[in-house]
Amino acid sequence: MIDRRLSAGSWLCIPFALYAILAPFLLLLPSHAFDKSWPDHARFHLLWASGKLFAIGTNQYLLVRYGLRSGKPWVWYALASNLIFGGMTIVPASRIAHGPIPPFQSHDRSTKLAVFVFLSGIVGLALSFPALKSARR
């Protein structure tokens, strides 16, 4: 039987995975990668970053769906690593440090959504950690 904390934690980690899978196609590529006013080198890096974000999101979804619900402790550490070092921390951190993006002059919806899914992942991991510790005993 799946522990309720593991189940709730895994559901709260899924929004991060979905955001990371969909954001490249809905936000990054249409608005920046095909904008001819951007230099070729910048567009190349955006395309590379979009692929990386898509791969991390796919990895995150598979880990949540098949690993975390099984109660495997190593999956928790892999998910935390994806969340912290996978690029999602830069969005909230840069907005907090530097304020809104100049063209928008406010915290745009995509930034608010990124912060929401980041926090959702943090809460999901926090919920599932005690359940993993009790499953090890």
N, C-alpha and C positions, 0 to 999 in steps of 0.2 A: 504494500500500500504506500502511496506517495504521501509524504508528510505535507501538511497544508502549507507550511512555511516555504517548502521547496516549490510547491505548485504556484503559490502567489508570487514568490520571487522570480520564478521563471517567466510568468506572464508579464511581470514588470520589466524584465530584461528584453522582451520582444520588441517594444517600440524603438529602442536604439538600433536593433538589427534592421527593422523595416526602414527607418530613416536613413541608415547608411546604405541600404540597397537602393532606395528610391531617389534620394537627394541628388546623386550625380545626373540622373536622367531628367528630373523635374526642375532642379534649381541651377546646378552648375553648368552643365553642358549647353543647354539652350541659351542661357543668358551671357555666358562668357567665352566658351570654347569656340563658338562659331562667329564671334564678334570680330569683324575685320579691323576694328580700331585697336584691338589688342595686338602687341607684338607676337610674332610666331613663337618665340621662346616662351612667353608667358602662357600662351594657349597650349603649348606642349606640356608644360608643368601642370596646368589645370586638368588636362586629359589624363596625365599620369596620376594625379591625386584623386581624380574621380574613379579610376580603375582600382586604386588602393582602397578607397572608401567602400566601393562595391564588394571587393574581396573580403574586407574586414566584416562587413555586414552579413555576408553569406556565411562566413566562419562563425560569427556570433549567433546567427539563427540556428545553425546546425548544433553548436555547443549547447545552446539553451534547450532546444527541442529534444535532443537525444542524450546529452550528457548530464546536465544539471538535474533534470527530473529523475534520473537514475540514482542521484545522490553520490556521484563520483566527486571527491574533494578536489582533484586536480583541475576539473572543469571550472570550478569557482575561480581559481587563480588565473586560468586562461581568460575567462570572461573579464576579470578585473584588469588584466593586462591589456586586453583589447580596448576596454573602456578608457583606461588612463593613457595608454601610449598609442592608441589607434588613431589619434587625430581629433577626437571629439572634444577633448579638453581645451583645445586651442580656441574654439568658438566662444564659449563663455568667458574664458580667461582674457582673450583679446578685447572682448566687448567691455568687460569690467575694467580692464587696465586703460584702454584708449577711448572708450565711449563708442557712440554709434558710428557706423560707416559713413564717410563723408557724403556720398551721393544720396543716402537715405535721410540723414540728419535725425534719425530716431532709431530706436531698436525695432528693426523690421520683423515681420511675422516669422520669417525663416529662422532668424536668430532666437526668437522666443521659443519656437518649436524645438530647435536644437538644444536649448537649455532645458526644456521640459523633458525631452527624451534622455538627456544625460542624467538628470536628477532621477528619472524613473529607473534607469539602470542602477544608479547608486542605491536607491531604496530596495530594489529587487535583490541586489547582492547582499545588502545588510540584512534583509529578511532571511535569506537562504543560508547564511553562514552558520548561525547557531544550529540549524537543522543538520547541516553537514557534520558539525562537531559531535552532535549526539548520535548520528548514524555510525560514526567511527567506533564508538564504544561497544 
